[in-house]
């Protein structure tokens, strides 16, 4: 099968799933009797609606190619950073570092992926950004909670720009025998992460009993994690034919993606709570903000990238 | 028309500026929206937060010394949001500075004003100047709606050139009217409190 053929086969399956989910949502909405279940179903349907949009945008990207994909993820980073910093108290003295994060760091990071400069892509923000930003903040002269402010800006930048940029960075990987198919690897990563999220939500709602970390994220349960996570690994293994991995290799990769994604959701929930918010924003109806959807991607993408790079290159 | 659309798109991209109607409904009645003022983005954010139907009939009051000097800013003010200019410089005034505002109201348009008169660096507004009171006196039929803009003092603080993209929520509060025989100070404090309670 050609890469295009594989892409549309997978997308066909995703679309079929979405159609089924939409029909199910419609039936559930008609059968909801009390306010509690109506609320759950409304939220579910908003999520399904948002999924249609996300899949449409992804399809557009794959049709338009590499540049469009990079632009899309750069925009995702932009909105995620905007959400993160909106919840972060900053002061007048942080203005210049913040301007640099948005108008320099984001374009630069994605441009480096675009021109295939792996060496600088991998260290630009964690080395140069890490050192330069606090120095520039210090030049502003405001020492009031300096460490807290710089730490929060660094965290936001690493998470929303550096980590998220690892998803389209899989286009940089030169896996022998897999040339010209890297967009499929990105699709694989996104599908496994997102399906894992969805299945953990579904399993949690259906069978969830024991809460995993009630003070951090009340919706995460042991049953949800095990049921959803293992099913997502099964789906990922079943997609081995779009990846450069064997069946068991693909299962292992999916396991890594699922675990990293879960940890991302957990850690970012804790960050969110410590900033005093329930959702990161309101951009995506039913899902909250951009970061509520990308929290697991931001942890899974860098790990996936480096494991593939180590194992296959 | 095109300019307005591009402008609204740009404002959405940078600061979101989505409206939350807490104290009144977005109805097409003649109003003066008054808000706290902490950045040059305020005018654009409040104007963009209105639904298109209301936005077309709402004109922000803008300082001539900032928005009225031609160039890109002047173009945006003229063709983007149809500014009503107010002269802040006493030397250059001839006649009542509120006259252009009254003309716009007489033509049936709604207005956006910032009664502090200048930008404040803090999240909460400074005391209001008397302009709002005089408008309320001369146009008793117009609803005065309190609005609070959050985050923008961080997005584009005084003295900065580029805005940092941070999400701003525009909260629309209760509609006020000048009470019979209400004293100026009393009214201005009431209006001020209506903005503060949305913060």
HADDOCK unambig.tbl for C-alpha pairs under 7 A between the chains (distance, minus, plus):
assign (segid A and resid 82 and name CA) (segid B and resid 165 and name CA) 5.81 0.50 0.50
assign (segid A and resid 82 and name CA) (segid B and resid 166 and name CA) 5.11 0.50 0.50
assign (segid A and resid 82 and name CA) (segid B and resid 167 and name CA) 6.58 0.50 0.50
assign (segid A and resid 83 and name CA) (segid B and resid 166 and name CA) 6.96 0.50 0.50
assign (segid A and resid 83 and name CA) (segid B and resid 167 and name CA) 6.73 0.50 0.50
assign (segid A and resid 85 and name CA) (segid B and resid 166 and name CA) 6.66 0.50 0.50
assign (segid A and resid 86 and name CA) (segid B and resid 166 and name CA) 5.13 0.50 0.50
assign (segid A and resid 86 and name CA) (segid B and resid 167 and name CA) 5.85 0.50 0.50
assign (segid A and resid 91 and name CA) (segid B and resid 154 and name CA) 6.93 0.50 0.50
assign (segid A and resid 92 and name CA) (segid B and resid 154 and name CA) 6.83 0.50 0.50
assign (segid A and resid 92 and name CA) (segid B and resid 157 and name CA) 6.81 0.50 0.50
assign (segid A and resid 98 and name CA) (segid B and resid 164 and name CA) 6.47 0.50 0.50
assign (segid A and resid 99 and name CA) (segid B and resid 164 and name CA) 5.63 0.50 0.50
